[in-house]
Amino acid sequence: MATAQPLQDRVHLFRLQTLIIDGGTTVIRNIIHQKSSNVPFNVFLSHEKRAVKTLRSKNTITKAQYNLLYPQGGNLPSVTDIDLTLATCLLRNLNSFGLNPNYNWSATPQQADTSVEADLCRLRNTRNDIAHMATTTGIDQATFQIKWKEVEQVLLRLNNSVPNAIPNLQQELDEYKNNPLDPEAEEKIEEEIEKLQEMEKNLEIEVQTVKKEFEDVKGNVKGVEEDVAAAHRKIEELKVRTITGGNLPLAFLIHALRVRYVQKICKKS
């Protein structure tokens, strides 16, 4: 009996992971399909390539995600190939999907806000909470019931936000909650969680790299500015010396100093 409750708590965690990842992916993929005017996914992506390239250049999506959308070798991407993270990212960032471009995605949604944008935020926040919970700890019964109801309501609202909602979604969600556990499904969900955590880690590394490169550039610029300031001071000193009795012409001295300065900058570069 000592291990029964921890085991049940882990079952709660697994079922919530299934609800968010499997249920959420199904719902978001259907929204993308309908909001892309039901054209083939590869055709839609060809129209949005510039916008997707911008997402890649900003490290909003990873190189692997970009390659999934635009595979080499003539393979055609399908909406069924993209996971929940990438699907949500596209839905949020591509203007053709029609979401509010001024929505504050970093804020916690107000309880009364049941917009698509707010529900996407709620789904993301709960997914992140679950992803950072240790699978050996799990979730107690009370927390499980609260979280389940919140996510279930979000998925049902999102599903009903498009004309052709997924039929029998409620029944599918009930099966996630009550069906016997499938060891293979559990392994798949844990792999998805690991992929999400790895992607977040890689994105953080890329962000830190960009920050370091920016700081290096700032340092180089500051060094050049200091050299220019020093050169100006030398020129002023030479002006004073020449005017007060120096033997060399002022123009010659300034030219010589400029040559030395240019040589110094060239060596640095």
CORWONOR-V510567 format. One record per pair of residues at least 24 apart in sequence whose C-alpha atoms are under 10 Angstrom apart, sorted by the first residue. I is the first residue (numbers start at 1). J is the second residue. If there is no record, write none. Layout:
BEGIN
i: {I I}
j: {J J}
END
This chain:
BEGIN
i: {5 5 5 5 6 6 6 6 6 7 7 7 7 8 8 8 8 8 9 9 9 9 9 9 9 9 9 10 10 10 10 10 10 10 11 11 11 11 11 11 11 12 12 12 12 12 12 12 12 12 13 13 13 13 13 13 13 13 13 13 13 13 13 14 14 14 14 14 14 14 14 14 14 14 14 15 15 15 15 15 15 15 15 15 15 16 16 16 16 16 16 16 16 16 16 16 16 17 17 17 17 17 17 17 17 17 17 17 18 18 18 18 18 18 18 18 19 19 19 19 19 19 19 19 19 19 19 20 20 20 20 20 20 20 20 20 20 20 20 21 21 21 21 21 21 21 21 22 22 22 22 22 22 23 23 23 23 23 23 23 23 23 24 24 24 24 24 24 24 24 24 24 24 24 24 24 24 24 25 25 25 25 25 25 25 25 25 26 26 26 26 26 26 26 27 27 27 27 27 27 27 27 27 27 28 28 28 28 28 28 28 28 28 28 28 29 29 29 29 29 29 29 29 29 30 30 30 30 30 30 30 30 31 31 31 31 31 31 31 31 31 31 31 31 31 32 32 32 32 32 32 32 33 33 33 33 33 34 34 34 34 34 35 35 35 35 35 35 36 36 36 36 37 37 40 40 40 40 41 41 41 41 41 41 42 42 42 42 42 42 42 43 43 44 45 45 45 45 46 47 48 48 48 51 51 51 51 52 52 52 55 55 55 55 58 58 58 59 59 59 59 59 59 60 60 60 60 60 60 61 61 61 61 61 61 62 62 62 62 62 62 64 65 83 83 84 84 84 84 85 85 85 85 85 85 88 88 88 88 89 91 91 92 92 92 92 114 114 114 114 115 115 115 115 116 116 116 116 116 116 117 118 119 119 119 119 119 119 119 120 120 120 121 122 122 122 123 123 123 123 123 126 126 127 127 127 128 128 128 130 131 131 131 131 131 131 132 132 132 135 148 148 220 220 224 224 227 227 227 228 228 230 231 231 231 231 232 232}
j: {138 139 140 141 136 137 138 139 140 136 137 138 139 137 138 139 140 141 135 136 137 138 139 140 141 143 144 134 135 136 137 138 139 140 135 138 139 140 144 181 186 138 139 140 141 143 144 145 148 177 130 131 133 134 135 136 137 138 139 140 141 143 144 130 135 138 139 176 177 181 185 186 187 189 190 144 148 175 176 177 178 179 181 186 189 126 127 130 139 144 145 147 148 151 152 176 177 126 127 130 131 148 176 186 189 190 192 193 173 176 177 185 186 188 189 190 127 148 151 152 155 172 173 174 175 176 177 84 123 124 126 127 130 148 151 152 155 173 189 83 84 85 123 127 189 192 193 83 84 173 176 185 189 84 151 152 155 156 169 172 173 176 83 84 85 87 88 120 123 124 127 151 152 154 155 156 158 159 80 82 83 84 85 86 87 88 155 80 83 84 155 159 166 169 84 155 156 157 158 159 160 165 166 169 79 83 84 85 87 88 91 120 155 158 159 79 80 81 82 83 84 87 88 91 79 80 158 159 162 164 165 166 87 88 91 97 158 159 160 161 162 163 164 165 166 79 87 88 90 91 97 162 78 79 80 97 162 97 162 163 164 165 91 96 97 98 162 163 91 96 97 98 96 97 76 77 78 79 69 76 77 78 79 80 69 70 75 76 77 78 79 76 77 96 69 70 77 78 70 96 94 95 96 90 93 94 95 90 93 94 89 90 93 94 206 207 210 202 203 204 206 207 210 86 89 90 93 203 207 85 86 89 90 199 203 86 199 200 202 203 206 199 199 192 196 124 127 192 196 124 127 192 195 196 199 120 121 123 124 120 117 120 116 117 120 121 153 154 157 158 154 157 158 161 154 157 158 159 160 161 158 154 150 151 153 154 155 157 158 154 155 158 154 150 151 154 150 151 152 154 155 150 151 151 193 196 193 196 197 193 190 192 193 194 196 197 193 194 197 190 173 177 268 269 265 268 261 264 265 261 265 261 257 258 260 261 257 258}
END
